[in-house]
Amino acid sequence: SSSWVLMVTAQTPTNIAVIKYWGKRDESLILPINDSISVTLDPSHLCTTTTVAVSPAFSHDRMWLNGKEISLSGGRYQNCLREIRSRASDVEDEKKGIKIAKKDWENLHFHIASYNNFPTAAGLASSAAGFACLVYSLAKLMNVKEDNGQLSAIARQGSGSACRSLYGGFVKWIMGKDYNGSDSIAVQLVDENHWDELVILVAVVSSRQKETSSTSGMRETVETSPLVLHRAKEVVPKRIIEMEEAIKSRDFPAFARLTCSDSNQFHAVCLDTSPPIFYMNDTSHRIISCVEKWNRSEGTPQVAYTFDAGPNAVMIARNRKVAALLLQRLLFHFPPQSDADLNSYIVGDKSILK
Ligand code: PMV
């Protein structure tokens, strides 16, 4: 009969890079020019929830994002769907009397509904959570027997940063050497309990969609920036080693120094692109100055800041006490309504890592 529907729902948090990925060596497979490291956020604040359904009544694959139907015809969706379908196994639901053989999946179609609990495409890494969640929920639905590392290589083909959202805690995306990308995967460095004093705070400077997508931005940077290769070859490899060490030993001063420097260098290569790419705005710059001044006056860093492909500030406080002070200072210097640009703050009310 064609009346049955089988569904799976999954929830995936976004991740924020502390050592940035910027630049591809292969655009269609999404292979990066350097390793990167990120922290996966608390799912209660910035996450995607995706429900995938399969039924013989569905005639083609369809997807809705935040309630609006979107096209699945793009190469990134097609690559993810193809890769995950090819790994499907037999599925049996005895209660519903459903039996799907491995070979049946080729002719079955999905309906996918995905929701972000935060602004989409505003430089808050919505595609990271989105593709990770899509791949993970489809893998569960189709009884795919691969580990998260292998699933990360599929999510990577949707959006590079998505591969890092398949794990909690601190995660490294290894750039890999293979021409086919099979070794360009994410690995967990430490789990979400390892450094649970940290608290994250996001200043939503603007919830407008960004002007330069990360895809075209990266392409322009790789094609025109004389600095980006120096960054990828000389700077990042050293930082990756130092960052892993800082995370393992919970060395906040080293962590903050590396995180801030790497964010600033990423924006420097954007500025070094022709024509230059501006992701941060005046408010972003003022937030940086404010944190830098505070860190200097304390003698040791209290807060790390990092900015992705947009003006929103992600700040990581060394503990709850500092986070409370940080919010107080930000609200004083950057009250949401009075600043034309600043909308709101999102505060992790518990550890970012849990
Ligand atoms: O995966 P993409 O294409 O959304 O690119 C992400 C790029 C940055 O967010 C700026 C850096 C990173 O490593 O996440």
Residues whose N, C-alpha, C, O or C-beta is under 5 A from the ligand:
A	BS01	PMV	A17 I19 K20 Y21 S36 S127 S159 G160 S161 A162 S214 T215 D308 A309
